[in-house]
Amino acid sequence: MALHAPVLVLKDSLKRESGAKVHQANIQAAKAVADIIRTTLGPRSMLKMLLDAGGGIVVTNDGNAILREIDIAHPAAKSMIELSRTQDEEVGDGTTSVIVLAGEMLHVAQAFIDKNYHPTVICRAYTKALDDALAVLDKIAMPVDVNDRGAMLGLVKSSIGTKFTGQFGDLIADLAIDATTTAGVDLGQGMREVDIKKYIKVEKVPGGQLEDSRVLKGVMINKDVVAPGKMRRKIVNPRIILLDCPVEYKKGENQTNAELMKEEDWQVLLEMEEEYIKNLCAQILKFKPDLVITEKGLSDLAIHYLSKAGVSAIRRLRKTDNNRIAKACGAVIVNRPEELQESDVGTGAGLFEVKKIGDEFFAFIVDCKDPKACTVLLRGASKDTLNEVERNLQDAMSVARNILKNPKLLPGGGATELTVSATLKQKSSSVEGVEKWPYEAAALAFEAIPRTLAQNCGLNVIRTMTQLQGKHANGENAWVGIDGRSGDIVDMKERKIWDSYSVKAQTFKTAIEAACMLLRIDDIVSGIKKKQAPGASAPKQPQIETEGDADNEQMIPE
């Protein structure tokens, strides 16, 4: 029995890579993703143009938007993309930084893996570095007064300075701050919660100029009144009733057949229907509304009764829009007209009017007294511009929301990262044992952000970085960084380049945790088949990239 037959554990179609090879491949893949995104960091960033599945075009430099569109085969790269998504959902900004930072963390880890360090050792060092980094953040953070408009503007501007709308500077920042302060809800203890998704609607209307964009103190909806000729299109201080029931004759739940023997019975049936609708309308009109809005249908007859009473009506409104109107004018959405009460009528709005913008009619309910919901009206030249502006606005609103939630500031322009890096370098001398080197490497990795900023400005990277490191050498001058526009090394306080604390903390956490996770993968088994229906042809075997060609053009999907 000298020659054993080789034992096959895995099926033929499965491919298994393990050990160092996997670490290499993962790190390569993560770096490839980071490189796609790297040029979109900072004010001088490039845009990416992506063709999506439908053949539409996306032009953007929002890290998350780019990664959402590209189709990636490598599993490690996929998990990098998840990062920017989490970041976007959690804090809404810093999607690019997260990826660049995670890519860098993995890149510095490569040297240790080549020297046969155990991944868990590296991870332990990284987590330690993360704790210390967060401690540094706490130390240099400075509180901000939420009601100080100037400070808020500076903060939000630094978030969108890196975006396409950076050239319209204050415009978007203003919109974002207005919108979030309007829709904020006090939770008590100085906390504010802003539900951007629910109560801030962004309406994009192509045409006009970007400067025409504004925040409405109320709501606008893409609807006209039901009978344009007869109903008023402009009402000052309207009384608004919101329904979510149809104002038409109730049809039976299931099909009913009625056999009629006499012609008069048919007449009676019709009269009953009319009577029913008349009663419904009477119940509504009892409260002397000026505007009735329903989420469901309005029958012709009901329209007639309402317009006779001089009431404007809008039908088939989206539920979300209805909620916003309720929040804005203080009405309560009523499910059955019988149950209407005086308190359900919204009187908070100052003006209802229907305007024609472009070639569509929009109903505005504006000048509300104390609106808790608002609409941001965006105008712009083309759809692509508008989509990009909307994405930037989302980021800006998230930043504003983060500050309302946790009013602490950190310096932008890579200053925070440099301070963290310098402090960690000092501390690394007191770290015991093998973990010292990876700890130091993590400290260096933080410099990726200022370095990328310098690269994107077209500066002499090495010279700039050494100058900055000199300034930060022993953890002082915490506020010195790069002004991404001009590339000067300046004090961030003067240039008003801020970052919000919650974004930075989340960025560091996400990046390092992800790096640790990817480092701890030591085995990839791929090519697992789904159970096939009989008769279906076998799928092509997936191609697994060896780390040799991960660098080539293979990462970019055709």
C-alpha positions in Angstrom: 0.0 0.0 0.0 2.8 2.4 -0.8 0.8 4.5 -3.2 -2.4 5.9 -1.8 -5.1 7.1 -4.1 -5.6 10.8 -3.4 -8.5 11.4 -1.1 -11.1 13.8 -2.6 -12.9 15.7 0.1 -14.3 18.5 -2.0 -16.2 18.1 -5.2 -14.3 18.6 -8.4 -16.2 21.8 -9.2 -15.2 23.4 -5.9 -12.1 25.5 -5.7 -10.4 26.0 -2.4 -7.8 28.5 -1.6 -6.3 28.7 1.8 -3.6 30.1 3.9 -1.4 33.0 2.8 -2.7 33.0 -0.7 -6.1 34.0 0.5 -4.8 36.8 2.7 -2.9 38.1 -0.4 -5.9 37.9 -2.6 -8.2 39.6 -0.1 -5.8 42.4 0.5 -5.3 42.9 -3.2 -9.1 43.0 -3.7 -9.7 45.4 -0.9 -7.0 47.7 -2.3 -8.5 47.5 -5.7 -11.8 48.8 -4.4 -10.0 51.5 -2.4 -8.2 52.6 -5.5 -11.4 53.0 -7.5 -12.7 55.3 -4.8 -9.5 57.0 -3.8 -9.6 59.8 -6.4 -13.1 60.9 -5.1 -11.8 62.1 -1.7 -11.5 65.8 -1.0 -12.6 69.0 -2.7 -10.5 68.5 -5.8 -12.0 65.1 -6.4 -12.8 63.5 -9.7 -16.2 62.3 -10.8 -16.9 58.8 -11.9 -19.3 58.0 -14.7 -21.1 54.7 -14.4 -23.5 52.9 -16.7 -26.1 51.1 -14.7 -28.0 48.0 -15.7 -30.8 49.9 -17.3 -28.4 51.8 -19.5 -28.8 55.0 -17.5 -25.9 57.1 -16.6 -24.8 57.9 -13.0 -22.2 60.7 -12.7 -21.1 61.0 -9.1 -18.3 61.2 -6.6 -20.3 59.9 -3.7 -18.3 56.9 -2.6 -21.4 54.9 -1.7 -23.2 55.7 -5.0 -20.3 54.5 -7.0 -19.8 51.3 -5.1 -23.6 50.6 -5.2 -23.5 50.6 -9.0 -20.5 48.5 -9.7 -20.8 44.7 -9.9 -18.0 42.9 -8.2 -17.0 39.3 -8.3 -14.5 39.0 -5.5 -16.1 38.2 -2.1 -13.6 40.3 -0.1 -14.3 43.3 -2.3 -18.0 42.8 -1.8 -17.6 43.1 1.9 -15.7 46.4 1.4 -18.7 47.7 -0.5 -20.9 46.8 2.4 -18.8 49.1 4.5 -19.6 52.2 2.6 -23.2 51.2 2.7 -23.3 50.9 6.5 -21.5 54.2 6.8 -24.1 55.8 4.6 -27.0 54.4 6.6 -25.4 55.2 9.9 -24.1 58.7 9.5 -24.6 59.6 5.9 -21.1 61.0 5.3 -17.6 59.7 5.1 -18.4 56.9 2.7 -15.2 57.4 0.8 -12.9 57.8 3.8 -14.1 54.5 5.2 -13.0 52.6 2.2 -9.7 54.4 1.8 -8.9 53.8 5.4 -9.9 50.1 5.4 -7.8 49.6 2.3 -4.9 51.2 3.9 -5.2 49.2 7.1 -5.1 46.0 5.0 -2.2 47.3 3.0 0.0 47.8 6.0 -1.0 44.5 7.3 0.4 42.8 4.3 4.0 43.2 5.4 3.2 41.4 8.6 1.4 38.5 6.9 4.4 38.0 4.7 6.5 37.8 7.8 4.2 35.1 9.1 2.5 37.1 11.8 -0.7 35.5 13.0 -3.7 37.5 11.8 -5.2 37.5 15.3 -2.1 39.3 16.6 -2.5 41.9 14.0 -6.2 42.3 14.8 -5.5 42.6 18.5 -3.1 45.4 17.8 -5.6 47.1 15.5 -8.4 47.0 18.1 -6.1 48.4 20.6 -5.2 51.2 18.2 -8.9 51.8 17.6 -9.6 52.3 21.3 -6.7 54.7 21.6 -7.8 56.6 18.4 -11.3 57.1 19.8 -9.8 58.4 23.0 -7.8 60.9 21.0 -11.0 62.0 19.2 -12.7 62.6 22.5 -9.7 64.7 23.6 -9.6 67.0 20.7 -13.3 67.3 20.0 -14.8 70.7 20.7 -18.5 71.3 21.4 -20.5 73.4 19.0 -23.6 75.5 19.6 -26.4 74.1 17.4 -28.1 77.5 17.2 -25.0 79.2 15.9 -25.8 79.3 12.2 -22.3 80.2 11.1 -20.6 77.2 12.8 -23.3 74.9 11.3 -22.8 76.3 7.8 -19.0 75.7 8.1 -19.6 72.1 9.1 -22.1 71.3 6.5 -19.9 73.0 3.9 -17.0 70.9 4.6 -19.1 67.9 3.9 -20.2 69.1 0.5 -17.0 70.9 -0.3 -15.8 67.6 -1.6 -18.9 67.1 -3.8 -20.0 68.4 -7.1 -22.2 71.1 -5.6 -19.2 72.4 -3.7 -19.1 75.3 -6.2 -22.6 76.4 -5.0 -21.1 76.4 -1.5 -23.6 78.0 0.8 -26.7 77.1 -1.3 -26.9 73.4 -0.5 -25.6 73.9 3.0 -28.4 76.4 3.6 -31.0 74.1 2.2 -29.7 71.2 4.4 -29.7 73.2 7.6 -33.1 74.8 7.0 -34.6 71.4 6.2 -33.1 69.6 9.2 -33.9 72.3 11.7 -37.5 72.4 10.5 -38.1 68.7 10.7 -36.2 68.2 14.0 -38.1 66.7 16.9 -36.9 67.4 20.4 -36.4 64.2 22.4 -35.6 66.1 25.6 -32.1 66.1 27.3 -30.9 68.3 24.5 -31.2 65.5 22.0 -32.8 66.1 18.6 -33.9 63.4 16.3 -34.4 64.2 12.6 -36.1 61.7 10.4 -34.8 62.7 7.1 -36.5 60.0 5.1 -39.9 60.5 6.5 -40.4 64.2 6.9 -38.0 65.8 4.4 -39.1 65.3 0.8 -36.8 66.2 -2.0 -38.7 67.2 -5.2 -36.5 67.4 -8.3 -37.9 69.5 -11.0 -35.7 69.8 -14.1 -35.4 73.3 -15.5 -34.5 76.6 -14.0 -31.2 77.2 -12.2 -29.7 75.6 -9.2 -30.0 79.0 -7.4 -33.8 78.7 -7.6 -33.8 75.7 -5.2 -35.3 76.4 -1.8 -36.7 74.9 1.3 -40.5 75.3 1.5 -42.0 76.0 4.9 -44.5 73.3 4.1 -45.1 70.7 1.5 -45.4 70.5 -2.2 -46.9 67.7 -4.1 -47.0 66.7 -7.7 -50.8 67.0 -8.1 -53.4 69.4 -9.3 -56.9 70.0 -7.9 -59.4 67.5 -9.3 -61.6 69.9 -11.3 -59.2 72.6 -12.4 -61.8 74.9 -13.9 -64.2 75.0 -11.0 -62.0 74.7 -7.9 -60.0 77.5 -6.3 -56.3 77.2 -6.9 -55.2 79.7 -4.4 -56.5 79.8 -0.8 -55.1 81.9 2.0 -55.1 80.3 5.4 -56.9 77.1 4.2 -58.6 74.7 6.6 -57.3 71.3 5.5 -58.9 67.9 6.0 -56.9 64.8 5.3 -58.7 61.5 4.6 -57.4 58.1 3.8 -60.7 56.7 2.7 -62.4 56.8 -0.7 -65.1 59.4 -1.1 -67.2 57.3 -3.5 -70.0 54.7 -3.2 -68.8 51.6 -1.4 -68.8 48.6 -3.6 -69.5 45.3 -1.8 -66.4 43.3 -0.8 -67.5 40.4 -3.0 -69.5 40.5 -6.2 -73.2 40.9 -5.5 -75.9 40.3 -8.0 -79.2 42.1 -7.4 -82.2 41.1 -9.5 -84.5 43.9 -10.1 -88.2 43.2 -11.1 -89.3 46.8 -11.6 -87.6 49.8 -13.3 -88.3 52.0 -10.3 -86.1 49.8 -8.1 -83.2 50.7 -10.3 -83.9 54.3 -9.7 -84.0 53.6 -6.0 -80.6 52.0 -6.1 -79.0 54.9 -7.9 -80.6 57.3 -5.4 -79.2 55.3 -2.5 -75.8 55.6 -4.0 -76.2 59.4 -4.5 -77.7 59.8 -1.0 -74.7 57.9 0.4 -72.2 60.2 -1.3 -74.2 63.3 -0.4 -74.1 62.3 3.3 -70.3 61.6 3.1 -69.8 65.1 1.6 -72.1 66.7 4.1 -70.1 65.2 7.0 -67.0 66.6 5.5 -68.5 70.0 4.7 -69.8 70.4 8.2 -66.4 71.5 9.2 -66.2 74.1 6.5 -62.9 73.0 5.0 -61.2 74.8 2.1 -59.2 71.8 1.0 -59.9 68.1 1.1 -57.1 65.7 0.4 -57.7 62.0 0.2 -55.3 59.1 -0.5 -57.9 57.2 -2.4 -60.5 58.0 -5.1 -63.1 60.8 -5.3 -66.1 60.0 -7.4 -67.5 62.5 -9.9 -70.5 63.2 -7.8 -68.4 63.9 -4.7 -66.3 66.3 -6.7 -69.5 68.1 -7.8 -70.7 68.5 -4.2 -67.4 69.7 -3.0 -66.8 72.2 -5.8 -70.4 73.5 -5.3 -69.4 74.3 -1.7 -66.3 76.0 -2.9 -63.9 73.3 -1.6 -60.8 72.3 -3.5 -60.0 68.6 -3.5 -57.0 66.5 -4.3 -57.2 62.8 -4.7 -54.9 59.7 -4.8 -52.1 61.2 -2.8 -49.2 59.1 -1.7 -49.4 58.0 1.9 -46.0 59.4 2.7 -47.0 62.8 1.2 -50.2 62.8 3.3 -48.1 62.2 6.5 -45.9 65.1 5.6 -48.9 67.4 5.0 -50.3 66.3 8.4 -47.0 67.1 10.1 -46.8 70.5 8.3 -50.2 71.9 8.9 -51.2 70.1 12.1 -54.1 68.1 10.7 -54.9 64.5 11.7 -55.4 62.0 9.0 -59.0 60.6 9.3 -60.0 57.1 8.2 -63.8 57.6 8.3 -65.6 60.8 7.5 -68.1 60.0 10.3 -65.3 60.4 12.9 -64.2 63.9 11.8 -63.7 66.3 14.7 -62.8 69.9 14.8 -59.3 69.1 16.1 -58.6 67.0 13.0 -58.8 70.1 10.7 -55.4 71.5 9.9 -55.2 75.2 10.2 -51.5 75.7 10.4 -50.9 76.4 6.7 -50.7 80.0 5.4 -51.3 79.4 1.8 -52.5 76.7 -0.6 -51.8 77.3 -4.3 -51.3 75.3 -7.4 -48.4 76.5 -9.7 -47.2 75.3 -13.0 -43.5 74.5 -13.0 -42.1 73.2 -16.3 -45.0 71.4 -17.8 -46.5 69.9 -14.6 -48.7 71.2 -11.9 -47.6 71.3 -8.3 -49.7 72.0 -5.3 -48.0 74.0 -2.6 -49.1 74.0 1.0 -46.7 76.6 2.4 -46.1 79.3 5.0 -47.0 76.9 7.8 -46.8 78.2 11.4 -44.7 75.5 13.0 -44.1 72.9 10.4 -42.6 69.6 11.4 -42.1 68.5 7.8 -40.8 70.2 4.8 -40.0 69.9 1.1 -36.8 70.8 -0.6 -37.4 72.0 -4.1 -34.4 71.4 -6.3 -34.1 72.9 -9.8 -31.4 72.3 -12.2 -30.4 71.9 -15.8 -30.5 68.2 -16.3 -31.7 65.0 -14.6 -28.1 63.9 -14.0 -27.2 67.2 -12.3 -30.3 67.0 -10.2 -29.6 63.4 -9.1 -26.1 64.4 -8.0 -27.4 67.4 -6.2 -29.9 65.3 -4.4 -27.2 62.9 -3.3 -25.1 65.7 -2.0 -28.1 67.2 -0.2 -28.7 63.8 1.4 -25.1 63.9 2.7 -25.4 67.5 3.9 -28.6 66.8 5.7 -27.1 63.8 7.4 -24.2 65.9 8.6 -26.6 68.5 9.9 -28.6 65.8 11.6 -25.5 64.3 13.2 -24.5 67.6 14.7 -28.0 68.2 16.0 -27.7 64.7 17.6 -24.2 65.0 18.9 -22.9 68.5 18.8 -19.2 67.9 18.7 -16.6 69.0 16.2 -13.3 67.7 14.9 -10.9 69.3 12.5 -11.2 68.3 8.9 -8.6 68.3 6.1 -6.8 65.3 7.5 -5.9 67.0 10.7 -7.8 64.6 12.9 -6.1 61.6 11.3 -2.7 63.1 11.7 -3.2 63.9 15.3 -4.4 60.3 15.9 -1.5 59.0 14.0 1.0 61.1 15.9 -0.5 60.1 19.3 -0.5 56.4 18.4 3.1 56.6 17.3 4.0 57.9 20.7 2.0 55.3 22.5 3.4 52.5 20.4 6.6 52.5 22.4 4.7 51.5 25.5 3.0 48.5 23.8 4.4 45.2 24.9 5.4 42.3 22.8 4.7 41.4 19.2 1.7 43.6 18.9 3.9 46.7 18.9 4.7 46.6 15.2 1.2 46.2 13.8 0.1 48.9 16.3 2.7 51.2 14.8 1.6 50.3 11.3 -2.0 51.1 12.2 -0.8 54.5 13.3 0.8 55.0 9.9 -2.3 53.8 8.1 -4.3 56.7 9.4 -2.1 59.0 7.3 -3.8 57.6 4.2 -6.5 60.2 4.4 -4.3 63.4 4.5 -2.0 61.7 1.9 -4.9 61.1 -0.5 -6.1 64.7 0.0 -2.7 65.9 -0.9 -2.5 63.6 -3.9 -5.9 64.8 -5.2 -4.7 68.4 -4.9 -1.7 67.6 -7.0 0.8 68.5 -4.4 4.2 67.1 -3.8 2.9 64.4 -1.5 6.1 63.5 0.3 7.1 67.1 1.1 3.6 67.9 2.3 3.3 64.8 4.4 6.7 65.4 6.1 5.8 69.0 6.8 2.5 67.9 8.3 4.1 65.2 10.4 6.6 67.7 11.7 3.8 69.9 12.8 2.0 67.1 14.5 5.0 65.3 15.8 4.3 65.3 19.5 0.5 65.5 19.3 0.3 69.3 19.4 -1.1 71.6 16.8 -4.1 69.2 16.5 -5.8 71.6 14.2 -3.3 71.8 11.4 -4.3 70.1 8.1 -4.5 70.5 4.4 -6.8 72.9 2.8 -8.0 70.6 0.0 -8.8 73.5 -2.4 -5.4 75.3 -2.4 -3.3 72.6 -0.9 -1.9 74.9 1.7 -1.0 73.7 5.2 -3.2 75.8 7.4 -5.0 75.8 10.7 -8.4 74.3 10.2 -10.1 76.6 12.7 -9.4 79.6 10.5 -10.5 78.0 7.3 -13.6 76.6 9.0 -13.0 73.1 7.7 -14.8 70.9 10.3 -15.9 67.3 10.5 -18.6 66.0 12.7 -17.6 63.8 15.6 -20.0 61.0 15.0 -18.9 60.7 11.3 -15.3 60.4 12.2 -15.8 57.9 15.1 -18.0 55.8 12.9 -15.5 55.9 10.1 -12.6 54.7 12.3 -14.7 51.9 13.9 -16.1 50.6 10.6 -12.8 50.7 8.8 -10.8 48.9 11.5 -13.4 46.3 12.3 -13.7 45.5 8.6 -10.0 45.2 8.2 -9.8 42.8 11.1 -12.6 40.7 9.6 -11.0 40.4 6.2 -7.6 39.6 7.8 -9.1 36.7 9.7 -10.3 34.9 6.6 -8.0 32.1 5.8 -10.0 29.9 3.5 -12.2 30.6 0.5 -14.2 27.8 -1.0 -16.0 28.8 -4.1 -18.0 27.3 -6.9 -20.7 25.9 -4.6 -23.6 25.0 -7.0 -27.2 25.7 -6.3 -29.4 22.6 -6.6 -30.3 22.4 -10.2 -33.5 21.6 -11.8 -33.2 18.4 -13.9 -32.6 19.3 -17.5 -31.0 22.6 -16.9 -27.6 22.9 -18.3 -24.6 23.1 -16.0 -23.5 26.7 -15.2 -20.1 27.9 -16.3 -17.5 27.5 -13.6 -16.8 30.8 -11.8 -13.4 32.1 -12.5 -11.4 32.7 -9.4 -8.7 35.2 -9.6 -5.3 34.3 -8.5 -3.6 37.1 -6.7 -1.3 37.5 -9.7 -4.0 39.0 -11.8 -6.0 40.8 -9.2 -4.0 43.8 -10.0 -4.9 43.8 -13.7 -8.0 45.1 -15.3 -10.0 42.1 -14.0 -11.5 44.1 -11.2 -13.4 46.3 -13.6 -16.6 44.5 -14.7 -17.2 44.7 -18.5 
